[in-house]
Amino acid sequence: MPLDDSLSLLTKGYGWLPDRRRALGGRTVRARLAGMRAVALEGPDAVRFFYDEDHVRRSGALPEPVVGTLFGKGAVHTLDGHPHRVRKSMFVALLMGDGIGPLVERTTAAWDDAVTAWSQRRSIVLFEEAAEVLAGSVTRWAGIPVTDDEVPGLARDLLAMVDGFATGGPRHFRARRARGRREAWLADLVSAVREGRTTVPEGSAVNVVARHRDSDGELLDPRVAAVELINIIRPTVAISWFLAFSGHALIRWPEHRERLASGDPAFALAFAHEVRRFYPFAPFLGGKAPREIEWDGQRIPQGAMVLIDLYGQNHDPDLWDDPYVFRPERFLGTDIGAFELIPQGGGDPRAGHRCPGEDVTVTVLSALAVRLARLRFDVPEQDLSISLRRIPAKPASGVVLAVHGSD
Ligand code: HEM
């Protein structure tokens, strides 16, 4: 076992754990990350094991550079047990019910408006334009006041928080600055709502987060409330990664375009699932063993990091035929289990840490992917390669399109 695998992770990115598994010929990989013992698991049974709080806890498990950029200090991601359940119920109520209909409507309307403007430009970068469409829509849906002029800067800040979590250097510090700025802005808004200096719509995300009481019966500290509001708007804007990947897929495999453009809802859904399965986004998740545990005949000592390999499992040939072939049809007429397709975590989002924004992601992505397929565009010369060494990965060009209109 190498002394420390942090360097392999940095140089191999998404391939690090799958490569190690192939080399070892087993499912479970022992490693050292940032000086800590780590055991990486993969497979549906492993996901079930990982999501049992008796085996894996999140508090104190995530490295500060990840919390300080991606999730924010005090975020739901870092809680366990009853405090997690109470905080999580706030997200579930906002994101897993009828409330997301208006978000999808706003987003598709904003996309349709944007297409007119795109057609008047020589070319657009799909990744950046999608982020602006999403940022304006989710922020207003959440009850956060923004002017049209503020949207591009906000979109850039929210993208930066995701882009900079797994790297050092300028991308990382851009992410920290973006987070600092946006937390201060939203903490002020939460205080203003509580003090009656600003009114926001009843039932909106700002209103619900400002009034939420944690398991101790207390309101959230304004900074933590801001962190949780960002945990709604940031990942919604991050759907632009999946839109850039959708653009990549339609350019590389244009045979899917006609069926997607037809608007057949089952195919649009299958396309969204295949984009989430096939393309690299969240590489793996981590927590800590609260006591000595055993998995796959291996002893995992108390305090060791336990990782679950999301990217690896989404490309496991035991679960997916031809995993490196992009084939949306694989999701037609099949039920998806809670522990197999795991780009946004596994298990029950109400009980565990699985992403509560999966309905939003799948609904928004399938609606916008259909619109993307209906765009009339040329593809200028560009670098569409996706490096698996870069976390988070994305097509190098961001997907440049010369848009002429929409069918
Ligand atoms: C958690 C991925 C979109 C809100 C997560 C987790 C992943 C993930 C991997 C961690 C699960 C775990 O720790 O077990 C993604 C991806 C998205 C996305 C790839 C696509 C862009 C969204 C959206 C929202 C959202 C649209 C909200 C509108 C959250 C929250 C958590 C979370 C609040 C923390 C849940 C918890 O710790 O209990 N997401 N997500 N995500 N996601 Fe998402």
Boltz pocket constraint, residues with backbone or C-beta under 6 A from the ligand:
constraints:
  - pocket:
      binder: B
      contacts: [[A, 76], [A, 77], [A, 78], [A, 88], [A, 91], [A, 95], [A, 231], [A, 232], [A, 233], [A, 235], [A, 236], [A, 238], [A, 239], [A, 240], [A, 242], [A, 281], [A, 282], [A, 285], [A, 342], [A, 343], [A, 344], [A, 345], [A, 346], [A, 349], [A, 352], [A, 353], [A, 354], [A, 355], [A, 356], [A, 357], [A, 358], [A, 360], [A, 361]]
      max_distance: 6.0
